Amino acid sequence: MAVARISRKLAYGAMLAAGALLAGSLLSVSAHAQLNLVYVEINGANLHGNVVEGFSNDGTGKLTKLPHSPYPTKGFGVTGIQSDPQFDSDGEMIANSAGTLMFAVNGHSNSITVYNINTDGSMRPIVGSPFASGGQDPVSLALKENVLPNNVSILMAVNKASDPGQTGGVPGYTTFDVATTGVLTMNTGSTFNLPIGTSPAQVLPRPGKLVQFFAVEFMNDKLVTYQANASGILTEISEAIAPTATLGAVVEPGTQKAVFTGLPMSSQVGVFSYDTFGNLTLLNQVADTGSLICWLAENTAGTRLYTSESGSATVSVYDTTAPSKPTQLQHFSLAPGSIPAHLKLDPTGNFLYVVDRLGFLHVLTVSQVDGTLSEPNAPVSLHIPAGAVPMAVVTLMK
């Protein structure tokens, strides 16, 4: 939505050369060295298709490309450039908790690619990948691990049905059993259809033992709780109406039972609570000084929330020690012309990665005193082909 209507490429030309210097040569490390890794999925609707770029952080924020990166998904992305509704989503790529499997969507191919993540961070699609997503235009994935008999995990996929290159799609959700090898098996009868035009944007697993998911239904202005039974069949538990369209969400990682969302049309952070059963309540709306707040990230302590604002080329920092009342600490400006979108903290909490829709990855340093941000290094060029759009970002340690 917001992202797509901004065109500032001229102001970004000076960054291309500086960013390219950081992309580096292939990584060479010992088999026992711990790697701080970051991956970005690139939506490619042309002959090249979707790929995932992988990098290693040397501990100072400087990135080096991983061996054999980029990694093709064997699928194609949705059509359109930067700002169309099909890009209003989050969670297009996720990893399992062990850092051994990566899952990535292919919006135009209606499929999900599953990779093995090797010890050096490089990736290879598993046998049988990609797998059909169960609907049109998959855009978001969520994984609940080892919750079914025989340690089988369950994956929930959002099929947005907003790809302008396809017609006749119905938005909704589908669940899959996930074997330890990463093989996906669609659960019979699990597809949960939504009204045409809903344009669901994201799904997140609820913490804890319950097999519940929080879904952001962008054009429905809703946050919804769904529960899956042992067969993967979904049931709606609760919904809370947001004041405007909602996009981008994170679940508070502690015990406070809170969900934060971006409210781009009103430049606010929405705060929702949920109870033991998954019932949702809208608690608060907090003003954001940026424009078009669309994507969010939170630290593992649950004390700092980060929001990207694509309309103002900014990232904001909030104190969420009291989750119902986020307090803005910083409004950080990126270089003029930036279009910040997806963002994710690295596992150490020392860096915040921000995907720039113009083809860059910003590596922001996080103060260990108060969580505020700085950008000592030039953004890294992703060297994307014309018409490609960078989206999801995933971080992990190996």
Secondary structure, DSSP 8 states (H G I E B T S, - for coil): -TTBT---HHHHHHHHHHHHTTS-S-----TTS--EEEEEEEE--STT--EEEEEEE-SSS-EEE-TT-SEE-SS---SS-SBSGGG----SEEE-TTSSEEEEEETTTTEEEEEEE-TTS-EEE-TT-SEE-SSSSEEEEEEEEEEEGGGEEEEEEEE----TT--S---EEEEEEE-TT--EEE-TT--EE--TT--EEEEEE-SSSS-EEEEEEGGGTEEEEEEE-TT--EEEEEEEE-SS--EEEEE-SSSS-EEEEEETTTTEEEEEEE-TT--EEEEEEEE-SSS-EEEEEE-TTS-EEEEEETTTTEEEEEE-SSTTS-EEEEEEE-STT--EEEEEE-TTSSEEEEEETTTEEEEEEE-TTT--EE--S--EE----TT-EEEEEEEEE-
